Amino acid sequence: MKRVTAAILVHNDRILIAQRKGTDDLSGKWEFPGGKIENNESPQQCLIREMQEEFGIDAVVGDFFGESIYHYDTGAVQLLAYHTFWEGGSFSLNAHAAVRWVSLNQLQDFEFAPADIPLVEKLQNSRMPT
C-alpha cells in the first residue's frame, strides 16, 4: 500500500485545493496537496518537503486530521491528512494545473480524486480548522 500525505492548508478561512495535471486517470481531479512518503521520512516531514516543492512555501504541520484508504486499479493508497499552516515564502504553482482557495461550502463544487472524498466529507461535517 502506498502511503501519501495530504495538507489541510487553511489561510484566511479558505482551504487550499489543487488540480492534478498530467495524463493519468486522475488528471483534472482536485485534491488536497501533498505527496508520497519517502523512505525514512515521517508524514510530517513529507508534507513540509511537498509544500516546498509544490508551492515554494514553508509550512508547519499540526494535528492529524484523518485517514482515507482507497483501492485504485493501480494499487491501494493510504492518505494521511494533517492540518497544515503556511509559515512563509512566496506562493508559486510548481506541480499542479491549478489551485483554488475555497470555503467549506465550495468544496462540493469540485470533482475530487476518490481518496480525497472522505476528507472532503469530514471537513464539511466539522468546523473550519484555524
VMD Tcl script that builds the backbone (N, CA, C; Angstrom):
set m [mol new atoms 390]
animate dup $m
set s [atomselect $m all]
$s set {name element resname resid chain x y z} {
  {N N MET 1 A 0.851 -1.181 0.000}
  {CA C MET 1 A 0.000 0.000 0.000}
  {C C MET 1 A 0.893 1.239 0.000}
  {N N LYS 2 A 0.622 2.140 -0.917}
  {CA C LYS 2 A 1.374 3.384 -0.994}
  {C C LYS 2 A 0.872 4.347 0.078}
  {N N ARG 3 A 1.802 4.930 0.848}
  {CA C ARG 3 A 1.451 5.897 1.891}
  {C C ARG 3 A 1.716 7.298 1.371}
  {N N VAL 4 A 0.688 8.136 1.407}
  {CA C VAL 4 A 0.810 9.511 0.932}
  {C C VAL 4 A 0.198 10.469 1.947}
  {N N THR 5 A 0.585 11.723 1.840}
  {CA C THR 5 A 0.083 12.734 2.758}
  {C C THR 5 A -0.806 13.731 2.035}
  {N N ALA 6 A -1.603 14.419 2.828}
  {CA C ALA 6 A -2.450 15.492 2.316}
  {C C ALA 6 A -2.436 16.628 3.318}
  {N N ALA 7 A -2.299 17.837 2.810}
  {CA C ALA 7 A -2.300 19.025 3.655}
  {C C ALA 7 A -3.691 19.641 3.679}
  {N N ILE 8 A -4.226 19.804 4.869}
  {CA C ILE 8 A -5.439 20.612 5.040}
  {C C ILE 8 A -4.909 22.002 5.398}
  {N N LEU 9 A -4.594 22.750 4.350}
  {CA C LEU 9 A -3.933 24.046 4.492}
  {C C LEU 9 A -4.984 25.151 4.449}
  {N N VAL 10 A -5.100 25.867 5.556}
  {CA C VAL 10 A -6.098 26.928 5.684}
  {C C VAL 10 A -5.380 28.265 5.791}
  {N N HIS 11 A -5.889 29.243 5.041}
  {CA C HIS 11 A -5.346 30.601 5.075}
  {C C HIS 11 A -6.513 31.566 4.857}
  {N N ASN 12 A -6.691 32.502 5.765}
  {CA C ASN 12 A -7.796 33.465 5.667}
  {C C ASN 12 A -9.156 32.771 5.499}
  {N N ASP 13 A -9.390 31.747 6.302}
  {CA C ASP 13 A -10.653 30.994 6.298}
  {C C ASP 13 A -10.952 30.300 4.981}
  {N N ARG 14 A -9.949 30.026 4.193}
  {CA C ARG 14 A -10.089 29.287 2.937}
  {C C ARG 14 A -9.155 28.077 2.963}
  {N N ILE 15 A -9.559 27.005 2.286}
  {CA C ILE 15 A -8.793 25.765 2.221}
  {C C ILE 15 A -8.167 25.661 0.839}
  {N N LEU 16 A -6.900 25.275 0.794}
  {CA C LEU 16 A -6.207 25.123 -0.473}
  {C C LEU 16 A -6.528 23.768 -1.091}
  {N N ILE 17 A -6.970 23.791 -2.344}
  {CA C ILE 17 A -7.132 22.570 -3.126}
  {C C ILE 17 A -6.351 22.745 -4.421}
  {N N ALA 18 A -5.904 21.631 -4.980}
  {CA C ALA 18 A -5.059 21.676 -6.172}
  {C C ALA 18 A -5.600 20.708 -7.216}
  {N N GLN 19 A -5.498 21.118 -8.475}
  {CA C GLN 19 A -5.962 20.277 -9.576}
  {C C GLN 19 A -4.777 19.537 -10.184}
  {N N ARG 20 A -4.939 18.224 -10.291}
  {CA C ARG 20 A -3.869 17.386 -10.846}
  {C C ARG 20 A -3.690 17.668 -12.326}
  {N N LYS 21 A -2.425 17.654 -12.760}
  {CA C LYS 21 A -2.149 17.758 -14.188}
  {C C LYS 21 A -1.536 16.451 -14.652}
  {N N GLY 22 A -1.373 16.309 -15.926}
  {CA C GLY 22 A -0.774 15.092 -16.460}
  {C C GLY 22 A -1.761 14.295 -17.269}
  {N N THR 23 A -1.406 13.047 -17.500}
  {CA C THR 23 A -2.214 12.210 -18.387}
  {C C THR 23 A -2.789 10.978 -17.687}
  {N N ASP 24 A -2.595 10.845 -16.374}
  {CA C ASP 24 A -3.146 9.659 -15.704}
  {C C ASP 24 A -4.653 9.797 -15.513}
  {N N ASP 25 A -5.263 8.756 -14.973}
  {CA C ASP 25 A -6.715 8.745 -14.792}
  {C C ASP 25 A -7.210 9.854 -13.875}
  {N N LEU 26 A -6.346 10.362 -13.009}
  {CA C LEU 26 A -6.747 11.399 -12.053}
  {C C LEU 26 A -6.478 12.810 -12.563}
  {N N SER 27 A -5.967 12.939 -13.774}
  {CA C SER 27 A -5.713 14.251 -14.353}
  {C C SER 27 A -7.009 15.066 -14.370}
  {N N GLY 28 A -6.921 16.291 -13.894}
  {CA C GLY 28 A -8.088 17.165 -13.861}
  {C C GLY 28 A -8.873 17.094 -12.564}
  {N N LYS 29 A -8.664 16.057 -11.775}
  {CA C LYS 29 A -9.362 15.937 -10.489}
  {C C LYS 29 A -8.684 16.854 -9.470}
  {N N TRP 30 A -9.448 17.206 -8.453}
  {CA C TRP 30 A -8.945 18.066 -7.392}
  {C C TRP 30 A -8.518 17.224 -6.204}
  {N N GLU 31 A -7.590 17.757 -5.428}
  {CA C GLU 31 A -7.065 17.039 -4.276}
  {C C GLU 31 A -6.552 18.039 -3.245}
  {N N PHE 32 A -6.300 17.516 -2.056}
  {CA C PHE 32 A -5.567 18.280 -1.066}
  {C C PHE 32 A -4.091 18.018 -1.359}
  {N N PRO 33 A -3.273 19.057 -1.460}
  {CA C PRO 33 A -1.887 18.842 -1.871}
  {C C PRO 33 A -1.101 18.005 -0.873}
  {N N GLY 34 A -0.082 17.361 -1.373}
  {CA C GLY 34 A 0.766 16.501 -0.560}
  {C C GLY 34 A 1.558 15.603 -1.469}
  {N N GLY 35 A 1.892 14.422 -0.987}
  {CA C GLY 35 A 2.647 13.522 -1.844}
  {C C GLY 35 A 3.068 12.254 -1.137}
  {N N LYS 36 A 3.816 11.457 -1.865}
  {CA C LYS 36 A 4.253 10.143 -1.393}
  {C C LYS 36 A 5.306 10.294 -0.295}
  {N N ILE 37 A 5.136 9.513 0.747}
  {CA C ILE 37 A 6.104 9.493 1.843}
  {C C ILE 37 A 7.314 8.682 1.398}
  {N N GLU 38 A 8.479 9.294 1.469}
  {CA C GLU 38 A 9.713 8.617 1.067}
  {C C GLU 38 A 10.256 7.769 2.207}
  {N N ASN 39 A 11.200 6.878 1.872}
  {CA C ASN 39 A 11.839 6.026 2.885}
  {C C ASN 39 A 12.447 6.882 3.992}
  {N N ASN 40 A 12.287 6.433 5.226}
  {CA C ASN 40 A 12.839 7.112 6.405}
  {C C ASN 40 A 12.317 8.534 6.580}
  {N N GLU 41 A 11.106 8.793 6.120}
  {CA C GLU 41 A 10.507 10.122 6.232}
  {C C GLU 41 A 9.183 9.989 6.975}
  {N N SER 42 A 8.931 10.872 7.924}
  {CA C SER 42 A 7.647 10.872 8.619}
  {C C SER 42 A 6.615 11.571 7.743}
  {N N PRO 43 A 5.330 11.358 8.004}
  {CA C PRO 43 A 4.308 12.085 7.246}
  {C C PRO 43 A 4.485 13.605 7.369}
  {N N GLN 44 A 4.860 14.060 8.551}
  {CA C GLN 44 A 5.037 15.494 8.759}
  {C C GLN 44 A 6.215 16.023 7.927}
  {N N GLN 45 A 7.322 15.281 7.907}
  {CA C GLN 45 A 8.468 15.687 7.094}
  {C C GLN 45 A 8.100 15.701 5.609}
  {N N CYS 46 A 7.301 14.726 5.200}
  {CA C CYS 46 A 6.835 14.656 3.818}
  {C C CYS 46 A 6.041 15.909 3.446}
  {N N LEU 47 A 5.119 16.314 4.298}
  {CA C LEU 47 A 4.304 17.492 3.992}
  {C C LEU 47 A 5.145 18.764 3.924}
  {N N ILE 48 A 6.092 18.906 4.817}
  {CA C ILE 48 A 6.966 20.081 4.776}
  {C C ILE 48 A 7.729 20.111 3.454}
  {N N ARG 49 A 8.271 18.964 3.050}
  {CA C ARG 49 A 9.002 18.866 1.784}
  {C C ARG 49 A 8.088 19.134 0.590}
  {N N GLU 50 A 6.916 18.513 0.596}
  {CA C GLU 50 A 5.991 18.671 -0.535}
  {C C GLU 50 A 5.483 20.107 -0.681}
  {N N MET 51 A 5.223 20.791 0.418}
  {CA C MET 51 A 4.762 22.181 0.330}
  {C C MET 51 A 5.858 23.068 -0.263}
  {N N GLN 52 A 7.118 22.743 0.050}
  {CA C GLN 52 A 8.239 23.490 -0.518}
  {C C GLN 52 A 8.375 23.175 -2.007}
  {N N GLU 53 A 8.311 21.889 -2.375}
  {CA C GLU 53 A 8.474 21.501 -3.777}
  {C C GLU 53 A 7.313 21.970 -4.647}
  {N N GLU 54 A 6.089 21.795 -4.169}
  {CA C GLU 54 A 4.919 22.081 -4.996}
  {C C GLU 54 A 4.542 23.555 -5.041}
  {N N PHE 55 A 4.826 24.299 -3.955}
  {CA C PHE 55 A 4.358 25.682 -3.882}
  {C C PHE 55 A 5.419 26.694 -3.468}
  {N N GLY 56 A 6.613 26.223 -3.085}
  {CA C GLY 56 A 7.668 27.133 -2.675}
  {C C GLY 56 A 7.424 27.798 -1.334}
  {N N ILE 57 A 6.590 27.184 -0.493}
  {CA C ILE 57 A 6.286 27.802 0.798}
  {C C ILE 57 A 6.834 26.969 1.950}
  {N N ASP 58 A 7.061 27.655 3.051}
  {CA C ASP 58 A 7.428 26.991 4.294}
  {C C ASP 58 A 6.141 26.696 5.046}
  {N N ALA 59 A 6.017 25.479 5.513}
  {CA C ALA 59 A 4.793 25.065 6.191}
  {C C ALA 59 A 5.114 24.463 7.546}
  {N N VAL 60 A 4.150 24.581 8.431}
  {CA C VAL 60 A 4.199 23.933 9.737}
  {C C VAL 60 A 3.071 22.917 9.745}
  {N N VAL 61 A 3.384 21.703 10.164}
  {CA C VAL 61 A 2.381 20.650 10.195}
  {C C VAL 61 A 1.844 20.532 11.611}
  {N N GLY 62 A 0.522 20.585 11.714}
  {CA C GLY 62 A -0.143 20.491 13.005}
  {C C GLY 62 A -0.700 19.106 13.257}
  {N N ASP 63 A -1.880 19.085 13.863}
  {CA C ASP 63 A -2.515 17.845 14.281}
  {C C ASP 63 A -2.974 16.993 13.104}
  {N N PHE 64 A -3.008 15.696 13.340}
  {CA C PHE 64 A -3.551 14.735 12.387}
  {C C PHE 64 A -5.033 15.043 12.191}
  {N N PHE 65 A -5.488 15.069 10.930}
  {CA C PHE 65 A -6.890 15.358 10.634}
  {C C PHE 65 A -7.687 14.091 10.338}
  {N N GLY 66 A -7.130 13.198 9.534}
  {CA C GLY 66 A -7.879 11.999 9.174}
  {C C GLY 66 A -7.135 11.139 8.163}
  {N N GLU 67 A -7.701 9.972 7.926}
  {CA C GLU 67 A -7.105 8.987 7.033}
  {C C GLU 67 A -8.155 8.495 6.057}
  {N N SER 68 A -7.701 8.209 4.860}
  {CA C SER 68 A -8.552 7.611 3.838}
  {C C SER 68 A -7.754 6.504 3.168}
  {N N ILE 69 A -8.380 5.359 2.982}
  {CA C ILE 69 A -7.751 4.274 2.224}
  {C C ILE 69 A -8.625 4.023 1.006}
  {N N TYR 70 A -7.989 4.047 -0.159}
  {CA C TYR 70 A -8.734 3.838 -1.391}
  {C C TYR 70 A -7.968 2.856 -2.270}
  {N N HIS 71 A -8.702 1.935 -2.896}
  {CA C HIS 71 A -8.103 0.922 -3.772}
  {C C HIS 71 A -8.319 1.329 -5.226}
  {N N TYR 72 A -7.295 1.954 -5.796}
  {CA C TYR 72 A -7.310 2.300 -7.216}
  {C C TYR 72 A -6.964 1.050 -8.023}
  {N N ASP 73 A -7.177 1.097 -9.330}
  {CA C ASP 73 A -6.800 -0.016 -10.202}
  {C C ASP 73 A -5.298 -0.284 -10.149}
  {N N THR 74 A -4.522 0.756 -9.871}
  {CA C THR 74 A -3.066 0.627 -9.829}
  {C C THR 74 A -2.540 0.231 -8.456}
  {N N GLY 75 A -3.411 0.114 -7.460}
  {CA C GLY 75 A -2.995 -0.275 -6.118}
  {C C GLY 75 A -3.654 0.584 -5.052}
  {N N ALA 76 A -3.484 0.167 -3.822}
  {CA C ALA 76 A -4.117 0.857 -2.695}
  {C C ALA 76 A -3.276 2.044 -2.242}
  {N N VAL 77 A -3.991 3.070 -1.762}
  {CA C VAL 77 A -3.366 4.277 -1.239}
  {C C VAL 77 A -3.897 4.536 0.158}
  {N N GLN 78 A -2.975 4.775 1.090}
  {CA C GLN 78 A -3.344 5.232 2.428}
  {C C GLN 78 A -3.006 6.721 2.465}
  {N N LEU 79 A -4.045 7.551 2.559}
  {CA C LEU 79 A -3.892 9.002 2.548}
  {C C LEU 79 A -4.009 9.529 3.974}
  {N N LEU 80 A -2.939 10.150 4.459}
  {CA C LEU 80 A -2.880 10.677 5.818}
  {C C LEU 80 A -2.929 12.199 5.742}
  {N N ALA 81 A -3.961 12.792 6.319}
  {CA C ALA 81 A -4.153 14.243 6.233}
  {C C ALA 81 A -3.838 14.918 7.562}
  {N N TYR 82 A -3.175 16.065 7.454}
  {CA C TYR 82 A -2.789 16.844 8.629}
  {C C TYR 82 A -3.179 18.301 8.423}
  {N N HIS 83 A -3.586 18.950 9.516}
  {CA C HIS 83 A -3.749 20.394 9.485}
  {C C HIS 83 A -2.371 20.977 9.205}
  {N N THR 84 A -2.300 21.882 8.258}
  {CA C THR 84 A -1.029 22.443 7.826}
  {C C THR 84 A -1.178 23.957 7.725}
  {N N PHE 85 A -0.106 24.654 8.061}
  {CA C PHE 85 A -0.167 26.110 8.125}
  {C C PHE 85 A 0.965 26.727 7.313}
  {N N TRP 86 A 0.630 27.751 6.545}
  {CA C TRP 86 A 1.581 28.492 5.719}
  {C C TRP 86 A 2.367 29.405 6.641}
  {N N GLU 87 A 3.681 29.150 6.748}
  {CA C GLU 87 A 4.522 29.925 7.661}
  {C C GLU 87 A 5.288 31.031 6.957}
  {N N GLY 88 A 5.627 30.837 5.707}
  {CA C GLY 88 A 6.389 31.854 4.997}
  {C C GLY 88 A 6.688 31.426 3.582}
  {N N GLY 89 A 7.309 32.331 2.849}
  {CA C GLY 89 A 7.651 32.062 1.463}
  {C C GLY 89 A 6.586 32.579 0.522}
  {N N SER 90 A 6.988 32.812 -0.709}
  {CA C SER 90 A 6.070 33.295 -1.742}
  {C C SER 90 A 5.445 32.113 -2.453}
  {N N PHE 91 A 4.136 32.109 -2.553}
  {CA C PHE 91 A 3.383 31.010 -3.130}
  {C C PHE 91 A 3.587 30.983 -4.643}
  {N N SER 92 A 3.938 29.804 -5.181}
  {CA C SER 92 A 4.056 29.615 -6.627}
  {C C SER 92 A 3.469 28.260 -7.005}
  {N N LEU 93 A 3.063 28.136 -8.237}
  {CA C LEU 93 A 2.438 26.911 -8.740}
  {C C LEU 93 A 3.493 26.100 -9.489}
  {N N ASN 94 A 3.992 25.005 -8.868}
  {CA C ASN 94 A 5.090 24.233 -9.442}
  {C C ASN 94 A 4.705 22.835 -9.911}
  {N N ALA 95 A 3.576 22.287 -9.466}
  {CA C ALA 95 A 3.303 20.878 -9.756}
  {C C ALA 95 A 1.857 20.581 -10.140}
  {N N HIS 96 A 0.995 21.569 -10.166}
  {CA C HIS 96 A -0.429 21.333 -10.438}
  {C C HIS 96 A -0.907 22.179 -11.609}
  {N N ALA 97 A -2.035 21.782 -12.187}
  {CA C ALA 97 A -2.628 22.550 -13.276}
  {C C ALA 97 A -3.238 23.851 -12.756}
  {N N ALA 98 A -3.776 23.817 -11.534}
  {CA C ALA 98 A -4.420 24.994 -10.947}
  {C C ALA 98 A -4.558 24.779 -9.446}
  {N N VAL 99 A -4.743 25.851 -8.729}
  {CA C VAL 99 A -5.067 25.790 -7.303}
  {C C VAL 99 A -6.205 26.765 -7.043}
  {N N ARG 100 A -6.927 26.511 -5.978}
  {CA C ARG 100 A -8.003 27.402 -5.548}
  {C C ARG 100 A -7.996 27.460 -4.025}
  {N N TRP 101 A -8.328 28.617 -3.495}
  {CA C TRP 101 A -8.597 28.781 -2.065}
  {C C TRP 101 A -10.113 28.833 -1.957}
  {N N VAL 102 A -10.709 27.857 -1.289}
  {CA C VAL 102 A -12.167 27.726 -1.280}
  {C C VAL 102 A -12.704 27.657 0.152}
  {N N SER 103 A -13.965 28.012 0.277}
  {CA C SER 103 A -14.651 27.866 1.561}
  {C C SER 103 A -15.124 26.425 1.711}
  {N N LEU 104 A -15.526 26.073 2.917}
  {CA C LEU 104 A -16.086 24.734 3.137}
  {C C LEU 104 A -17.250 24.461 2.199}
  {N N ASN 105 A -18.125 25.436 2.017}
  {CA C ASN 105 A -19.302 25.252 1.160}
  {C C ASN 105 A -18.925 25.050 -0.306}
  {N N GLN 106 A -17.821 25.609 -0.729}
  {CA C GLN 106 A -17.416 25.487 -2.131}
  {C C GLN 106 A -16.780 24.133 -2.462}
  {N N LEU 107 A -16.358 23.380 -1.458}
  {CA C LEU 107 A -15.728 22.079 -1.722}
  {C C LEU 107 A -16.620 21.182 -2.570}
  {N N GLN 108 A -17.921 21.266 -2.374}
  {CA C GLN 108 A -18.861 20.406 -3.103}
  {C C GLN 108 A -18.914 20.715 -4.599}
  {N N ASP 109 A -18.348 21.844 -5.013}
  {CA C ASP 109 A -18.394 22.248 -6.411}
  {C C ASP 109 A -17.257 21.673 -7.252}
  {N N PHE 110 A -16.373 20.886 -6.642}
  {CA C PHE 110 A -15.193 20.370 -7.328}
  {C C PHE 110 A -15.215 18.847 -7.345}
  {N N GLU 111 A -14.672 18.277 -8.436}
  {CA C GLU 111 A -14.591 16.825 -8.564}
  {C C GLU 111 A -13.254 16.357 -7.998}
  {N N PHE 112 A -13.298 15.750 -6.820}
  {CA C PHE 112 A -12.089 15.324 -6.118}
  {C C PHE 112 A -11.676 13.914 -6.514}
  {N N ALA 113 A -10.380 13.642 -6.366}
  {CA C ALA 113 A -9.863 12.289 -6.522}
  {C C ALA 113 A -10.540 11.409 -5.472}
  {N N PRO 114 A -10.831 10.154 -5.797}
  {CA C PRO 114 A -11.580 9.294 -4.873}
  {C C PRO 114 A -10.998 9.199 -3.462}
  {N N ALA 115 A -9.681 9.141 -3.327}
  {CA C ALA 115 A -9.084 9.014 -1.989}
  {C C ALA 115 A -9.320 10.265 -1.143}
  {N N ASP 116 A -9.523 11.410 -1.787}
  {CA C ASP 116 A -9.721 12.671 -1.069}
  {C C ASP 116 A -11.172 12.887 -0.633}
  {N N ILE 117 A -12.113 12.189 -1.242}
  {CA C ILE 117 A -13.533 12.431 -0.968}
  {C C ILE 117 A -13.899 12.236 0.509}
  {N N PRO 118 A -13.425 11.187 1.195}
  {CA C PRO 118 A -13.743 11.076 2.623}
  {C C PRO 118 A -13.226 12.258 3.450}
  {N N LEU 119 A -12.106 12.835 3.045}
  {CA C LEU 119 A -11.574 14.004 3.747}
  {C C LEU 119 A -12.440 15.234 3.499}
  {N N VAL 120 A -12.933 15.378 2.269}
  {CA C VAL 120 A -13.859 16.468 1.952}
  {C C VAL 120 A -15.099 16.354 2.839}
  {N N GLU 121 A -15.649 15.135 2.918}
  {CA C GLU 121 A -16.853 14.924 3.733}
  {C C GLU 121 A -16.594 15.212 5.202}
  {N N LYS 122 A -15.435 14.807 5.705}
  {CA C LYS 122 A -15.103 15.066 7.098}
  {C C LYS 122 A -14.977 16.576 7.349}
  {N N LEU 123 A -14.359 17.288 6.426}
  {CA C LEU 123 A -14.243 18.733 6.558}
  {C C LEU 123 A -15.615 19.405 6.566}
  {N N GLN 124 A -16.487 18.958 5.670}
  {CA C GLN 124 A -17.822 19.557 5.580}
  {C C GLN 124 A -18.645 19.313 6.830}
  {N N ASN 125 A -18.321 18.273 7.582}
  {CA C ASN 125 A -19.047 17.956 8.814}
  {C C ASN 125 A -18.334 18.448 10.054}
  {N N SER 126 A -17.297 19.266 9.890}
  {CA C SER 126 A -16.553 19.773 11.033}
  {C C SER 126 A -16.461 21.292 10.965}
  {N N ARG 127 A -15.861 21.834 11.982}
  {CA C ARG 127 A -15.600 23.279 11.963}
  {C C ARG 127 A -14.377 23.545 11.127}
  {N N MET 128 A -14.304 24.747 10.603}
  {CA C MET 128 A -13.147 25.153 9.799}
  {C C MET 128 A -11.897 25.124 10.669}
  {N N PRO 129 A -10.850 24.405 10.246}
  {CA C PRO 129 A -9.601 24.430 11.013}
  {C C PRO 129 A -9.008 25.834 10.970}
  {N N THR 130 A -8.309 26.190 12.040}
  {CA C THR 130 A -7.678 27.517 12.063}
  {C C THR 130 A -6.213 27.393 12.375}
}
mol reanalyze $m
mol bondsrecalc $m
mol representation Tube
mol addrep $m
